Amino acid sequence: MAGLEHYPMAMDPAILKLGNMTTNRHKYFRWTARTGRITFMYAVFVPVLFGILAYKTDGKYNFRAKRKGDAIKEF
């Protein structure tokens, strides 16, 4: 059967270092101006932007049972 024999492979030190860094990332994290801006953009700005877009377009488009040439606008 394929895959039953396991051959040892030399691990690349860079991959081991990356794995350790990823596992222990919370130990090395520091709040800086850059991380604060990035966190604000992803946690506040982007959801608010999508919410405003969803609120403004709510009920304006109907994609169900449309045929070629029919308008998708409902307003």
mmCIF file of the N, C-alpha and C atoms, coordinates in Angstrom:
data_MODEL
# 
_entry.id   MODEL 
# 
loop_
_atom_site.group_PDB 
_atom_site.id 
_atom_site.type_symbol 
_atom_site.label_atom_id 
_atom_site.label_alt_id 
_atom_site.label_comp_id 
_atom_site.label_asym_id 
_atom_site.label_entity_id 
_atom_site.label_seq_id 
_atom_site.pdbx_PDB_ins_code 
_atom_site.Cartn_x 
_atom_site.Cartn_y 
_atom_site.Cartn_z 
_atom_site.occupancy 
_atom_site.B_iso_or_equiv 
_atom_site.pdbx_formal_charge 
_atom_site.auth_seq_id 
_atom_site.auth_comp_id 
_atom_site.auth_asym_id 
_atom_site.auth_atom_id 
_atom_site.pdbx_PDB_model_num 
ATOM 1   N N  . MET A 1 1  ? 0.831   -1.175 0.000   1.00 0.00 ? 1  MET A N  1 
ATOM 2   C CA . MET A 1 1  ? 0.000   0.000  0.000   1.00 0.00 ? 1  MET A CA 1 
ATOM 3   C C  . MET A 1 1  ? 0.878   1.243  0.000   1.00 0.00 ? 1  MET A C  1 
ATOM 4   N N  . ALA A 1 2  ? 0.395   2.242  -0.646  1.00 0.00 ? 2  ALA A N  1 
ATOM 5   C CA . ALA A 1 2  ? 1.168   3.469  -0.758  1.00 0.00 ? 2  ALA A CA 1 
ATOM 6   C C  . ALA A 1 2  ? 1.118   4.259  0.539   1.00 0.00 ? 2  ALA A C  1 
ATOM 7   N N  . GLY A 1 3  ? 2.240   4.869  0.890   1.00 0.00 ? 3  GLY A N  1 
ATOM 8   C CA . GLY A 1 3  ? 2.281   5.763  2.020   1.00 0.00 ? 3  GLY A CA 1 
ATOM 9   C C  . GLY A 1 3  ? 2.556   5.122  3.361   1.00 0.00 ? 3  GLY A C  1 
ATOM 10  N N  . LEU A 1 4  ? 2.796   3.826  3.428   1.00 0.00 ? 4  LEU A N  1 
ATOM 11  C CA . LEU A 1 4  ? 3.031   3.195  4.718   1.00 0.00 ? 4  LEU A CA 1 
ATOM 12  C C  . LEU A 1 4  ? 4.481   3.291  5.158   1.00 0.00 ? 4  LEU A C  1 
ATOM 13  N N  . GLU A 1 5  ? 5.377   3.479  4.237   1.00 0.00 ? 5  GLU A N  1 
ATOM 14  C CA . GLU A 1 5  ? 6.777   3.597  4.601   1.00 0.00 ? 5  GLU A CA 1 
ATOM 15  C C  . GLU A 1 5  ? 7.110   5.073  4.804   1.00 0.00 ? 5  GLU A C  1 
ATOM 16  N N  . HIS A 1 6  ? 7.618   5.390  5.979   1.00 0.00 ? 6  HIS A N  1 
ATOM 17  C CA . HIS A 1 6  ? 7.937   6.777  6.296   1.00 0.00 ? 6  HIS A CA 1 
ATOM 18  C C  . HIS A 1 6  ? 9.450   6.943  6.272   1.00 0.00 ? 6  HIS A C  1 
ATOM 19  N N  . TYR A 1 7  ? 9.894   7.802  5.421   1.00 0.00 ? 7  TYR A N  1 
ATOM 20  C CA . TYR A 1 7  ? 11.310  8.085  5.315   1.00 0.00 ? 7  TYR A CA 1 
ATOM 21  C C  . TYR A 1 7  ? 11.601  9.391  6.048   1.00 0.00 ? 7  TYR A C  1 
ATOM 22  N N  . PRO A 1 8  ? 12.604  9.406  6.910   1.00 0.00 ? 8  PRO A N  1 
ATOM 23  C CA . PRO A 1 8  ? 12.914  10.657 7.607   1.00 0.00 ? 8  PRO A CA 1 
ATOM 24  C C  . PRO A 1 8  ? 13.442  11.688 6.618   1.00 0.00 ? 8  PRO A C  1 
ATOM 25  N N  . MET A 1 9  ? 13.004  12.918 6.824   1.00 0.00 ? 9  MET A N  1 
ATOM 26  C CA . MET A 1 9  ? 13.411  13.994 5.936   1.00 0.00 ? 9  MET A CA 1 
ATOM 27  C C  . MET A 1 9  ? 14.060  15.087 6.775   1.00 0.00 ? 9  MET A C  1 
ATOM 28  N N  . ALA A 1 10 ? 15.127  15.637 6.303   1.00 0.00 ? 10 ALA A N  1 
ATOM 29  C CA . ALA A 1 10 ? 15.782  16.714 7.021   1.00 0.00 ? 10 ALA A CA 1 
ATOM 30  C C  . ALA A 1 10 ? 14.901  17.958 6.955   1.00 0.00 ? 10 ALA A C  1 
ATOM 31  N N  . MET A 1 11 ? 14.604  18.536 8.122   1.00 0.00 ? 11 MET A N  1 
ATOM 32  C CA . MET A 1 11 ? 13.751  19.722 8.174   1.00 0.00 ? 11 MET A CA 1 
ATOM 33  C C  . MET A 1 11 ? 14.582  20.968 7.911   1.00 0.00 ? 11 MET A C  1 
ATOM 34  N N  . ASP A 1 12 ? 14.025  21.856 7.167   1.00 0.00 ? 12 ASP A N  1 
ATOM 35  C CA . ASP A 1 12 ? 14.679  23.126 6.857   1.00 0.00 ? 12 ASP A CA 1 
ATOM 36  C C  . ASP A 1 12 ? 14.626  24.027 8.090   1.00 0.00 ? 12 ASP A C  1 
ATOM 37  N N  . PRO A 1 13 ? 15.739  24.585 8.528   1.00 0.00 ? 13 PRO A N  1 
ATOM 38  C CA . PRO A 1 13 ? 15.726  25.440 9.717   1.00 0.00 ? 13 PRO A CA 1 
ATOM 39  C C  . PRO A 1 13 ? 14.821  26.669 9.578   1.00 0.00 ? 13 PRO A C  1 
ATOM 40  N N  . ALA A 1 14 ? 14.687  27.187 8.378   1.00 0.00 ? 14 ALA A N  1 
ATOM 41  C CA . ALA A 1 14 ? 13.826  28.353 8.174   1.00 0.00 ? 14 ALA A CA 1 
ATOM 42  C C  . ALA A 1 14 ? 12.358  27.979 8.395   1.00 0.00 ? 14 ALA A C  1 
ATOM 43  N N  . ILE A 1 15 ? 11.957  26.785 7.977   1.00 0.00 ? 15 ILE A N  1 
ATOM 44  C CA . ILE A 1 15 ? 10.575  26.342 8.181   1.00 0.00 ? 15 ILE A CA 1 
ATOM 45  C C  . ILE A 1 15 ? 10.315  26.105 9.663   1.00 0.00 ? 15 ILE A C  1 
ATOM 46  N N  . LEU A 1 16 ? 11.283  25.530 10.372  1.00 0.00 ? 16 LEU A N  1 
ATOM 47  C CA . LEU A 1 16 ? 11.133  25.333 11.810  1.00 0.00 ? 16 LEU A CA 1 
ATOM 48  C C  . LEU A 1 16 ? 11.021  26.673 12.530  1.00 0.00 ? 16 LEU A C  1 
ATOM 49  N N  . LYS A 1 17 ? 11.828  27.650 12.144  1.00 0.00 ? 17 LYS A N  1 
ATOM 50  C CA . LYS A 1 17 ? 11.782  28.970 12.759  1.00 0.00 ? 17 LYS A CA 1 
ATOM 51  C C  . LYS A 1 17 ? 10.440  29.647 12.498  1.00 0.00 ? 17 LYS A C  1 
ATOM 52  N N  . LEU A 1 18 ? 9.939   29.524 11.275  1.00 0.00 ? 18 LEU A N  1 
ATOM 53  C CA . LEU A 1 18 ? 8.643   30.095 10.936  1.00 0.00 ? 18 LEU A CA 1 
ATOM 54  C C  . LEU A 1 18 ? 7.527   29.443 11.744  1.00 0.00 ? 18 LEU A C  1 
ATOM 55  N N  . GLY A 1 19 ? 7.586   28.119 11.910  1.00 0.00 ? 19 GLY A N  1 
ATOM 56  C CA . GLY A 1 19 ? 6.579   27.423 12.699  1.00 0.00 ? 19 GLY A CA 1 
ATOM 57  C C  . GLY A 1 19 ? 6.589   27.848 14.152  1.00 0.00 ? 19 GLY A C  1 
ATOM 58  N N  . ASN A 1 20 ? 7.776   27.993 14.720  1.00 0.00 ? 20 ASN A N  1 
ATOM 59  C CA . ASN A 1 20 ? 7.877   28.449 16.104  1.00 0.00 ? 20 ASN A CA 1 
ATOM 60  C C  . ASN A 1 20 ? 7.393   29.891 16.252  1.00 0.00 ? 20 ASN A C  1 
ATOM 61  N N  . MET A 1 21 ? 7.711   30.733 15.292  1.00 0.00 ? 21 MET A N  1 
ATOM 62  C CA . MET A 1 21 ? 7.278   32.123 15.354  1.00 0.00 ? 21 MET A CA 1 
ATOM 63  C C  . MET A 1 21 ? 5.752   32.216 15.255  1.00 0.00 ? 21 MET A C  1 
ATOM 64  N N  . THR A 1 22 ? 5.160   31.412 14.382  1.00 0.00 ? 22 THR A N  1 
ATOM 65  C CA . THR A 1 22 ? 3.716   31.424 14.224  1.00 0.00 ? 22 THR A CA 1 
ATOM 66  C C  . THR A 1 22 ? 3.027   30.922 15.486  1.00 0.00 ? 22 THR A C  1 
ATOM 67  N N  . THR A 1 23 ? 3.578   29.889 16.099  1.00 0.00 ? 23 THR A N  1 
ATOM 68  C CA . THR A 1 23 ? 2.996   29.340 17.317  1.00 0.00 ? 23 THR A CA 1 
ATOM 69  C C  . THR A 1 23 ? 3.081   30.331 18.470  1.00 0.00 ? 23 THR A C  1 
ATOM 70  N N  . ASN A 1 24 ? 4.167   31.068 18.562  1.00 0.00 ? 24 ASN A N  1 
ATOM 71  C CA . ASN A 1 24 ? 4.392   31.982 19.678  1.00 0.00 ? 24 ASN A CA 1 
ATOM 72  C C  . ASN A 1 24 ? 4.165   33.443 19.301  1.00 0.00 ? 24 ASN A C  1 
ATOM 73  N N  . ARG A 1 25 ? 3.347   33.691 18.314  1.00 0.00 ? 25 ARG A N  1 
ATOM 74  C CA . ARG A 1 25 ? 3.147   35.062 17.827  1.00 0.00 ? 25 ARG A CA 1 
ATOM 75  C C  . ARG A 1 25 ? 2.575   35.970 18.904  1.00 0.00 ? 25 ARG A C  1 
ATOM 76  N N  . HIS A 1 26 ? 1.704   35.449 19.745  1.00 0.00 ? 26 HIS A N  1 
ATOM 77  C CA . HIS A 1 26 ? 1.082   36.279 20.771  1.00 0.00 ? 26 HIS A CA 1 
ATOM 78  C C  . HIS A 1 26 ? 2.098   36.788 21.792  1.00 0.00 ? 26 HIS A C  1 
ATOM 79  N N  . LYS A 1 27 ? 3.213   36.108 21.945  1.00 0.00 ? 27 LYS A N  1 
ATOM 80  C CA . LYS A 1 27 ? 4.232   36.532 22.901  1.00 0.00 ? 27 LYS A CA 1 
ATOM 81  C C  . LYS A 1 27 ? 5.015   37.748 22.396  1.00 0.00 ? 27 LYS A C  1 
ATOM 82  N N  . TYR A 1 28 ? 5.075   37.911 21.093  1.00 0.00 ? 28 TYR A N  1 
ATOM 83  C CA . TYR A 1 28 ? 5.909   38.966 20.502  1.00 0.00 ? 28 TYR A CA 1 
ATOM 84  C C  . TYR A 1 28 ? 5.106   40.131 19.941  1.00 0.00 ? 28 TYR A C  1 
ATOM 85  N N  . PHE A 1 29 ? 3.764   40.090 20.073  1.00 0.00 ? 29 PHE A N  1 
ATOM 86  C CA . PHE A 1 29 ? 2.929   41.154 19.512  1.00 0.00 ? 29 PHE A CA 1 
ATOM 87  C C  . PHE A 1 29 ? 3.003   42.404 20.387  1.00 0.00 ? 29 PHE A C  1 
ATOM 88  N N  . ARG A 1 30 ? 3.111   43.561 19.732  1.00 0.00 ? 30 ARG A N  1 
ATOM 89  C CA . ARG A 1 30 ? 3.099   44.839 20.424  1.00 0.00 ? 30 ARG A CA 1 
ATOM 90  C C  . ARG A 1 30 ? 2.154   45.777 19.674  1.00 0.00 ? 30 ARG A C  1 
ATOM 91  N N  . TRP A 1 31 ? 1.388   46.555 20.452  1.00 0.00 ? 31 TRP A N  1 
ATOM 92  C CA . TRP A 1 31 ? 0.531   47.555 19.833  1.00 0.00 ? 31 TRP A CA 1 
ATOM 93  C C  . TRP A 1 31 ? 1.386   48.738 19.405  1.00 0.00 ? 31 TRP A C  1 
ATOM 94  N N  . THR A 1 32 ? 1.360   49.024 18.126  1.00 0.00 ? 32 THR A N  1 
ATOM 95  C CA . THR A 1 32 ? 2.040   50.181 17.572  1.00 0.00 ? 32 THR A CA 1 
ATOM 96  C C  . THR A 1 32 ? 1.015   50.986 16.786  1.00 0.00 ? 32 THR A C  1 
ATOM 97  N N  . ALA A 1 33 ? 1.431   52.118 16.277  1.00 0.00 ? 33 ALA A N  1 
ATOM 98  C CA . ALA A 1 33 ? 0.508   52.923 15.469  1.00 0.00 ? 33 ALA A CA 1 
ATOM 99  C C  . ALA A 1 33 ? 0.045   52.149 14.238  1.00 0.00 ? 33 ALA A C  1 
ATOM 100 N N  . ARG A 1 34 ? 0.942   51.401 13.651  1.00 0.00 ? 34 ARG A N  1 
ATOM 101 C CA . ARG A 1 34 ? 0.602   50.630 12.447  1.00 0.00 ? 34 ARG A CA 1 
ATOM 102 C C  . ARG A 1 34 ? -0.402  49.524 12.759  1.00 0.00 ? 34 ARG A C  1 
ATOM 103 N N  . THR A 1 35 ? -0.145  48.750 13.811  1.00 0.00 ? 35 THR A N  1 
ATOM 104 C CA . THR A 1 35 ? -1.074  47.659 14.142  1.00 0.00 ? 35 THR A CA 1 
ATOM 105 C C  . THR A 1 35 ? -2.415  48.220 14.606  1.00 0.00 ? 35 THR A C  1 
ATOM 106 N N  . GLY A 1 36 ? -2.396  49.390 15.243  1.00 0.00 ? 36 GLY A N  1 
ATOM 107 C CA . GLY A 1 36 ? -3.648  50.023 15.639  1.00 0.00 ? 36 GLY A CA 1 
ATOM 108 C C  . GLY A 1 36 ? -4.493  50.429 14.445  1.00 0.00 ? 36 GLY A C  1 
ATOM 109 N N  . ARG A 1 37 ? -3.854  51.020 13.443  1.00 0.00 ? 37 ARG A N  1 
ATOM 110 C CA . ARG A 1 37 ? -4.577  51.405 12.220  1.00 0.00 ? 37 ARG A CA 1 
ATOM 111 C C  . ARG A 1 37 ? -5.132  50.185 11.495  1.00 0.00 ? 37 ARG A C  1 
ATOM 112 N N  . ILE A 1 38 ? -4.326  49.145 11.363  1.00 0.00 ? 38 ILE A N  1 
ATOM 113 C CA . ILE A 1 38 ? -4.768  47.939 10.663  1.00 0.00 ? 38 ILE A CA 1 
ATOM 114 C C  . ILE A 1 38 ? -5.947  47.304 11.400  1.00 0.00 ? 38 ILE A C  1 
ATOM 115 N N  . THR A 1 39 ? -5.858  47.233 12.731  1.00 0.00 ? 39 THR A N  1 
ATOM 116 C CA . THR A 1 39 ? -6.938  46.656 13.522  1.00 0.00 ? 39 THR A CA 1 
ATOM 117 C C  . THR A 1 39 ? -8.204  47.484 13.385  1.00 0.00 ? 39 THR A C  1 
ATOM 118 N N  . PHE A 1 40 ? -8.087  48.800 13.430  1.00 0.00 ? 40 PHE A N  1 
ATOM 119 C CA . PHE A 1 40 ? -9.252  49.668 13.264  1.00 0.00 ? 40 PHE A CA 1 
ATOM 120 C C  . PHE A 1 40 ? -9.896  49.459 11.901  1.00 0.00 ? 40 PHE A C  1 
ATOM 121 N N  . MET A 1 41 ? -9.082  49.362 10.859  1.00 0.00 ? 41 MET A N  1 
ATOM 122 C CA . MET A 1 41 ? -9.628  49.201 9.509   1.00 0.00 ? 41 MET A CA 1 
ATOM 123 C C  . MET A 1 41 ? -10.419 47.903 9.378   1.00 0.00 ? 41 MET A C  1 
ATOM 124 N N  . TYR A 1 42 ? -9.873  46.806 9.911   1.00 0.00 ? 42 TYR A N  1 
ATOM 125 C CA . TYR A 1 42 ? -10.545 45.516 9.764   1.00 0.00 ? 42 TYR A CA 1 
ATOM 126 C C  . TYR A 1 42 ? -11.663 45.301 10.766  1.00 0.00 ? 42 TYR A C  1 
ATOM 127 N N  . ALA A 1 43 ? -11.580 45.911 11.955  1.00 0.00 ? 43 ALA A N  1 
ATOM 128 C CA . ALA A 1 43 ? -12.576 45.647 12.987  1.00 0.00 ? 43 ALA A CA 1 
ATOM 129 C C  . ALA A 1 43 ? -13.714 46.662 12.984  1.00 0.00 ? 43 ALA A C  1 
ATOM 130 N N  . VAL A 1 44 ? -13.473 47.875 12.466  1.00 0.00 ? 44 VAL A N  1 
ATOM 131 C CA . VAL A 1 44 ? -14.499 48.912 12.524  1.00 0.00 ? 44 VAL A CA 1 
ATOM 132 C C  . VAL A 1 44 ? -14.857 49.431 11.133  1.00 0.00 ? 44 VAL A C  1 
ATOM 133 N N  . PHE A 1 45 ? -13.887 49.917 10.402  1.00 0.00 ? 45 PHE A N  1 
ATOM 134 C CA . PHE A 1 45 ? -14.163 50.614 9.153   1.00 0.00 ? 45 PHE A CA 1 
ATOM 135 C C  . PHE A 1 45 ? -14.789 49.708 8.088   1.00 0.00 ? 45 PHE A C  1 
ATOM 136 N N  . VAL A 1 46 ? -14.219 48.541 7.855   1.00 0.00 ? 46 VAL A N  1 
ATOM 137 C CA . VAL A 1 46 ? -14.728 47.645 6.803   1.00 0.00 ? 46 VAL A CA 1 
ATOM 138 C C  . VAL A 1 46 ? -16.148 47.149 7.115   1.00 0.00 ? 46 VAL A C  1 
ATOM 139 N N  . PRO A 1 47 ? -16.462 46.694 8.345   1.00 0.00 ? 47 PRO A N  1 
ATOM 140 C CA . PRO A 1 47 ? -17.846 46.297 8.618   1.00 0.00 ? 47 PRO A CA 1 
ATOM 141 C C  . PRO A 1 47 ? -18.846 47.451 8.499   1.00 0.00 ? 47 PRO A C  1 
ATOM 142 N N  . VAL A 1 48 ? -18.449 48.648 8.923   1.00 0.00 ? 48 VAL A N  1 
ATOM 143 C CA . VAL A 1 48 ? -19.338 49.801 8.784   1.00 0.00 ? 48 VAL A CA 1 
ATOM 144 C C  . VAL A 1 48 ? -19.570 50.106 7.316   1.00 0.00 ? 48 VAL A C  1 
ATOM 145 N N  . LEU A 1 49 ? -18.531 50.041 6.510   1.00 0.00 ? 49 LEU A N  1 
ATOM 146 C CA . LEU A 1 49 ? -18.664 50.287 5.080   1.00 0.00 ? 49 LEU A CA 1 
ATOM 147 C C  . LEU A 1 49 ? -19.616 49.281 4.422   1.00 0.00 ? 49 LEU A C  1 
ATOM 148 N N  . PHE A 1 50 ? -19.452 47.999 4.747   1.00 0.00 ? 50 PHE A N  1 
ATOM 149 C CA . PHE A 1 50 ? -20.357 46.983 4.197   1.00 0.00 ? 50 PHE A CA 1 
ATOM 150 C C  . PHE A 1 50 ? -21.783 47.170 4.710   1.00 0.00 ? 50 PHE A C  1 
ATOM 151 N N  . GLY A 1 51 ? -21.943 47.583 5.950   1.00 0.00 ? 51 GLY A N  1 
ATOM 152 C CA . GLY A 1 51 ? -23.273 47.831 6.504   1.00 0.00 ? 51 GLY A CA 1 
ATOM 153 C C  . GLY A 1 51 ? -23.971 48.971 5.800   1.00 0.00 ? 51 GLY A C  1 
ATOM 154 N N  . ILE A 1 52 ? -23.246 50.053 5.550   1.00 0.00 ? 52 ILE A N  1 
ATOM 155 C CA . ILE A 1 52 ? -23.831 51.192 4.836   1.00 0.00 ? 52 ILE A CA 1 
ATOM 156 C C  . ILE A 1 52 ? -24.219 50.781 3.416   1.00 0.00 ? 52 ILE A C  1 
ATOM 157 N N  . LEU A 1 53 ? -23.345 50.059 2.755   1.00 0.00 ? 53 LEU A N  1 
ATOM 158 C CA . LEU A 1 53 ? -23.640 49.591 1.393   1.00 0.00 ? 53 LEU A CA 1 
ATOM 159 C C  . LEU A 1 53 ? -24.866 48.682 1.374   1.00 0.00 ? 53 LEU A C  1 
ATOM 160 N N  . ALA A 1 54 ? -24.953 47.768 2.344   1.00 0.00 ? 54 ALA A N  1 
ATOM 161 C CA . ALA A 1 54 ? -26.108 46.861 2.405   1.00 0.00 ? 54 ALA A CA 1 
ATOM 162 C C  . ALA A 1 54 ? -27.392 47.629 2.712   1.00 0.00 ? 54 ALA A C  1 
ATOM 163 N N  . TYR A 1 55 ? -27.314 48.618 3.598   1.00 0.00 ? 55 TYR A N  1 
ATOM 164 C CA . TYR A 1 55 ? -28.498 49.399 3.956   1.00 0.00 ? 55 TYR A CA 1 
ATOM 165 C C  . TYR A 1 55 ? -28.999 50.216 2.766   1.00 0.00 ? 55 TYR A C  1 
ATOM 166 N N  . LYS A 1 56 ? -28.088 50.797 2.000   1.00 0.00 ? 56 LYS A N  1 
ATOM 167 C CA . LYS A 1 56 ? -28.489 51.638 0.870   1.00 0.00 ? 56 LYS A CA 1 
ATOM 168 C C  . LYS A 1 56 ? -29.054 50.830 -0.302  1.00 0.00 ? 56 LYS A C  1 
ATOM 169 N N  . THR A 1 57 ? -28.631 49.575 -0.448  1.00 0.00 ? 57 THR A N  1 
ATOM 170 C CA . THR A 1 57 ? -29.097 48.782 -1.584  1.00 0.00 ? 57 THR A CA 1 
ATOM 171 C C  . THR A 1 57 ? -30.139 47.746 -1.192  1.00 0.00 ? 57 THR A C  1 
ATOM 172 N N  . ASP A 1 58 ? -30.627 47.779 0.041   1.00 0.00 ? 58 ASP A N  1 
ATOM 173 C CA . ASP A 1 58 ? -31.588 46.786 0.508   1.00 0.00 ? 58 ASP A CA 1 
ATOM 174 C C  . ASP A 1 58 ? -32.902 46.905 -0.260  1.00 0.00 ? 58 ASP A C  1 
ATOM 175 N N  . GLY A 1 59 ? -33.296 45.842 -0.923  1.00 0.00 ? 59 GLY A N  1 
ATOM 176 C CA . GLY A 1 59 ? -34.563 45.802 -1.644  1.00 0.00 ? 59 GLY A CA 1 
ATOM 177 C C  . GLY A 1 59 ? -34.558 46.464 -3.006  1.00 0.00 ? 59 GLY A C  1 
ATOM 178 N N  . LYS A 1 60 ? -33.435 46.946 -3.465  1.00 0.00 ? 60 LYS A N  1 
ATOM 179 C CA . LYS A 1 60 ? -33.402 47.629 -4.758  1.00 0.00 ? 60 LYS A CA 1 
ATOM 180 C C  . LYS A 1 60 ? -33.206 46.680 -5.925  1.00 0.00 ? 60 LYS A C  1 
ATOM 181 N N  . TYR A 1 61 ? -32.632 45.533 -5.672  1.00 0.00 ? 61 TYR A N  1 
ATOM 182 C CA . TYR A 1 61 ? -32.340 44.598 -6.757  1.00 0.00 ? 61 TYR A CA 1 
ATOM 183 C C  . TYR A 1 61 ? -33.002 43.264 -6.485  1.00 0.00 ? 61 TYR A C  1 
ATOM 184 N N  . ASN A 1 62 ? -33.521 42.644 -7.544  1.00 0.00 ? 62 ASN A N  1 
ATOM 185 C CA . ASN A 1 62 ? -34.153 41.339 -7.427  1.00 0.00 ? 62 ASN A CA 1 
ATOM 186 C C  . ASN A 1 62 ? -33.551 40.457 -8.514  1.00 0.00 ? 62 ASN A C  1 
ATOM 187 N N  . PHE A 1 63 ? -32.795 39.455 -8.099  1.00 0.00 ? 63 PHE A N  1 
ATOM 188 C CA . PHE A 1 63 ? -32.118 38.582 -9.053  1.00 0.00 ? 63 PHE A CA 1 
ATOM 189 C C  . PHE A 1 63 ? -32.900 37.300 -9.336  1.00 0.00 ? 63 PHE A C  1 
ATOM 190 N N  . ARG A 1 64 ? -34.026 37.109 -8.706  1.00 0.00 ? 64 ARG A N  1 
ATOM 191 C CA . ARG A 1 64 ? -34.757 35.854 -8.865  1.00 0.00 ? 64 ARG A CA 1 
ATOM 192 C C  . ARG A 1 64 ? -35.657 35.892 -10.099 1.00 0.00 ? 64 ARG A C  1 
ATOM 193 N N  . ALA A 1 65 ? -35.645 34.831 -10.840 1.00 0.00 ? 65 ALA A N  1 
ATOM 194 C CA . ALA A 1 65 ? -36.520 34.612 -11.992 1.00 0.00 ? 65 ALA A CA 1 
ATOM 195 C C  . ALA A 1 65 ? -36.398 35.712 -13.044 1.00 0.00 ? 65 ALA A C  1 
ATOM 196 N N  . LYS A 1 66 ? -35.203 36.127 -13.309 1.00 0.00 ? 66 LYS A N  1 
ATOM 197 C CA . LYS A 1 66 ? -34.993 37.128 -14.349 1.00 0.00 ? 66 LYS A CA 1 
ATOM 198 C C  . LYS A 1 66 ? -34.612 36.428 -15.648 1.00 0.00 ? 66 LYS A C  1 
ATOM 199 N N  . ARG A 1 67 ? -35.099 36.978 -16.733 1.00 0.00 ? 67 ARG A N  1 
ATOM 200 C CA . ARG A 1 67 ? -34.754 36.450 -18.047 1.00 0.00 ? 67 ARG A CA 1 
ATOM 201 C C  . ARG A 1 67 ? -33.874 37.449 -18.768 1.00 0.00 ? 67 ARG A C  1 
ATOM 202 N N  . LYS A 1 68 ? -33.328 37.002 -19.862 1.00 0.00 ? 68 LYS A N  1 
ATOM 203 C CA . LYS A 1 68 ? -32.444 37.873 -20.631 1.00 0.00 ? 68 LYS A CA 1 
ATOM 204 C C  . LYS A 1 68 ? -33.206 39.110 -21.087 1.00 0.00 ? 68 LYS A C  1 
ATOM 205 N N  . GLY A 1 69 ? -32.636 40.262 -20.769 1.00 0.00 ? 69 GLY A N  1 
ATOM 206 C CA . GLY A 1 69 ? -33.273 41.512 -21.156 1.00 0.00 ? 69 GLY A CA 1 
ATOM 207 C C  . GLY A 1 69 ? -34.099 42.146 -20.055 1.00 0.00 ? 69 GLY A C  1 
ATOM 208 N N  . ASP A 1 70 ? -34.453 41.413 -18.997 1.00 0.00 ? 70 ASP A N  1 
ATOM 209 C CA . ASP A 1 70 ? -35.204 41.988 -17.883 1.00 0.00 ? 70 ASP A CA 1 
ATOM 210 C C  . ASP A 1 70 ? -34.296 42.851 -17.019 1.00 0.00 ? 70 ASP A C  1 
ATOM 211 N N  . ALA A 1 71 ? -34.848 43.916 -16.498 1.00 0.00 ? 71 ALA A N  1 
ATOM 212 C CA . ALA A 1 71 ? -34.084 44.806 -15.601 1.00 0.00 ? 71 ALA A CA 1 
ATOM 213 C C  . ALA A 1 71 ? -34.057 44.207 -14.200 1.00 0.00 ? 71 ALA A C  1 
ATOM 214 N N  . ILE A 1 72 ? -32.919 44.341 -13.530 1.00 0.00 ? 72 ILE A N  1 
ATOM 215 C CA . ILE A 1 72 ? -32.828 43.813 -12.160 1.00 0.00 ? 72 ILE A CA 1 
ATOM 216 C C  . ILE A 1 72 ? -33.199 44.875 -11.136 1.00 0.00 ? 72 ILE A C  1 
ATOM 217 N N  . LYS A 1 73 ? -33.346 46.127 -11.579 1.00 0.00 ? 73 LYS A N  1 
ATOM 218 C CA . LYS A 1 73 ? -33.692 47.215 -10.657 1.00 0.00 ? 73 LYS A CA 1 
ATOM 219 C C  . LYS A 1 73 ? -35.172 47.141 -10.324 1.00 0.00 ? 73 LYS A C  1 
ATOM 220 N N  . GLU A 1 74 ? -35.480 47.388 -9.076  1.00 0.00 ? 74 GLU A N  1 
ATOM 221 C CA . GLU A 1 74 ? -36.871 47.387 -8.631  1.00 0.00 ? 74 GLU A CA 1 
ATOM 222 C C  . GLU A 1 74 ? -37.368 48.791 -8.285  1.00 0.00 ? 74 GLU A C  1 
ATOM 223 N N  . PHE A 1 75 ? -36.573 49.804 -8.588  1.00 0.00 ? 75 PHE A N  1 
ATOM 224 C CA . PHE A 1 75 ? -36.968 51.174 -8.244  1.00 0.00 ? 75 PHE A CA 1 
ATOM 225 C C  . PHE A 1 75 ? -37.036 52.032 -9.465  1.00 0.00 ? 75 PHE A C  1 
# 
